[in-house]
Amino acid sequence: MKGEECMPGPEGGFPRDIESYMATKPPDLGDSCILFSRFGKCRYWVTCRFAGAHLGEGYQNVVNEELWQEWKGKSTVRNMLVNKGSGSLMLKNFFFRKSSDYLFCLKKASKAMKAATTKTTGTTTLKTVGVLTDEDLIRLRPCEKRKLDFQGKLYLSSLSNCGSLPFRRICKRFGADITCGEMFTCALSQNELPGITSSLHRHETEDLFGIQLQGTTPKQMVNYAELLNETAEVDFVDINAEYRGGCVLMNHLVEFEQIVRGMDYVLSVPVTAKIRTGIAKKCRIAHTLIPKLRDWGASMVTLHGRSREEMHQNLADWEYIGECAKVAAPMPLFGNGDIFSFEDATRAMETGVSGIAIARAALIKPWIFTEIKERRHWDISARERLDMLKDFTDFGLEYWGSDKIGVEKTRHYMLNWLPFLCRYIPVGLLEHLPPKMSDQHPGVLYGDYLENLMSSEMIKDWVKISEMFLGTVPDDYHFEPAHDVDAYFRQP
Ligand SMILES: Cc1cc2nc3c(=O)[nH]c(=O)nc-3n(C[C@H](O)[C@H](O)[C@H](O)COP(=O)(O)O)c2cc1C
C-alpha cells in the first residue's frame, strides 16, 4: 500500500497484492463509510469494512477533495500526540524536573521525621508537618492555576471499560457538562505510555475534560501528573480514591496528602479527588477528610455517598453528602450516588452540593442529562435507542477506525455498554414516577420485537444488536462483559 515491496509474510499469512487481498476479504458491512462521508477520505482504503463507498477503478482510494481540504491535517480528537511515542514522551527519557524536586523534599522530610522521633535527647532544627518541612511547603508552592467553574454542573463519572470517547460524545450531546477519560492506573515499570494514551484522548466537544489517575505511591502519581502536564491538554486531573484499588488511599492519609500536595505542585491545572464516605460502613471519615483535601490543594472533591464496604448496595446517603458540602466550602463538593431522574437531581442539589456526578444512570439512559436540564421525563422508544447505538457505531468507527480492528473495538465497547442500556424501562411501562434504578422490567412485551430485544439481558441478544451495525460474528465468538453488572444493582 505504501508503494514499496511487501515483506514476505508467514506461510498462509497476509496476501501480498490487492487482488488476492480483495478476493479473500469478507463482504462490506454497509454502503457508506463514515470516515469518507465525514472527512472526504478514508485512511483505511481497501482494509475499510465499508470500502465499496470509496474504491474507484483499480481499487483507487477516491477522495472528496472539497471536504478533504477542510479536514486535512486536522483531527476532532485532541491529545493524540502522546500516541506517537516520540522519545521525549517515554518515561525513561522524560525529565521529571518538578517531581524530582518534590520527591527529594519528601525524602528529606521523612528522614527528619525519623530523626525527630528516634532522638530522645537534643533538638531538631527541621520542623516537619509530617509530609514536608515547613520550609519546603513554602518553597514548593503550587503553580498558579486557571480557575474552573464547577458550579451547578453535571459530571459524567469516569467509567472504566465503558466511558470511552464515543460514549462520552453521546453523553455530551445529551447535555453532560464535565467528562473524564477512563481511569488510568499509574505503573512506573512501563517505559512508555501504553494505555494512558487512549485515556487522554479528548473529543473536540469535551469542553471541560479531566483525566483520572489511580495509584498508591507519591512517586507514581506525581510523576505521571507532571508528564500529563507537559504533554496533554486537560482541564483537571482527578485522583481516584474510591474505585477498586484507589480506595486504599482513604486508609493511608500520609500518602494521600503527599500525593495531593505533589500533584498540586507539578500541575498547572486543578487537582480533584473522588472519595467514598469511608472504608467501613460504620466509620465515616469523609467529613474530616474533605477539609484536609482542600487544605492540601484539591480544587474539587466528588463524594460517592456510600462506604467501600457497601460497594453499590444500600442507597447513597445524601444527608451526609450535604453535611460534607458544608465543611468543604469554599471548595466545591460534587455529590454522587443513585441519581436517576430530574427529581433526584433537584433533591441532591438542595443538599448544598456544587454539582452532581452520574455513573450508572448515564449508562442506562444517557439522556438523563437532558432530563435534568429540562426538568422532565423523556420516554425514548426502542427505535430511538437503536438510533443512538447507530450514532455510537459511527462515533466508534470514526475514532477506532473502519477496518477490522476498529469494527471489533467498537463492538467490544458496545457490548460492555448494552448490559446497562438494556436495564432501561420505558416511562410508559412504569407503575410510578419518578423511575428508580431498582425498578424491574415487566417482562416480555407482546408484539414489540424491538423493545424485547433492547431490554434482553442475554449476551446472545447483545451480540445480535451489535450485528445490526457491525456485521455478523464468527460461530465461535465469545464475549465476556468487563463488569459483573448485577453487582452494581444488588440489593442488600
Ligand atoms: C461500569 C462502571 C465503571 C466505573 N468506573 C469507575 C472509575 O473508573 N473510576 C471511578 O472513580 N469510579 C468508577 N465507577 C463508580 C462510579 O463513578 C460511581 O461512583 C458509582 O457508580 C456511584 O454512582 P451512580 O450511583 O451514579 O452509579 C464506575 C461505576 C460503574 C458502574
The ligand as an ORCA input file, in Angstrom:
! r2SCAN-3c Opt
* xyz 0 1
  C     -19.210      0.450     34.869
  C     -18.679      1.341     35.957
  C     -17.358      1.755     35.907
  C     -16.864      2.622     36.881
  N     -15.574      3.069     36.773
  C     -15.122      3.987     37.655
  C     -13.838      4.566     37.502
  O     -13.083      4.229     36.601
  N     -13.441      5.495     38.400
  C     -14.262      5.901     39.432
  O     -13.878      6.776     40.219
  N     -15.473      5.363     39.602
  C     -15.931      4.434     38.746
  N     -17.184      3.910     38.913
  C     -18.009      4.330     40.055
  C     -18.928      5.472     39.652
  O     -18.191      6.568     39.185
  C     -19.844      5.975     40.767
  O     -19.064      6.477     41.816
  C     -20.774      4.920     41.317
  O     -21.268      4.070     40.316
  C     -21.951      5.580     42.026
  O     -22.644      6.459     41.190
  P     -24.046      6.068     40.487
  O     -24.988      5.727     41.571
  O     -24.429      7.296     39.703
  O     -23.772      4.874     39.636
  C     -17.695      3.043     37.965
  C     -19.030      2.594     38.007
  C     -19.517      1.774     37.023
  C     -20.960      1.348     37.082
*
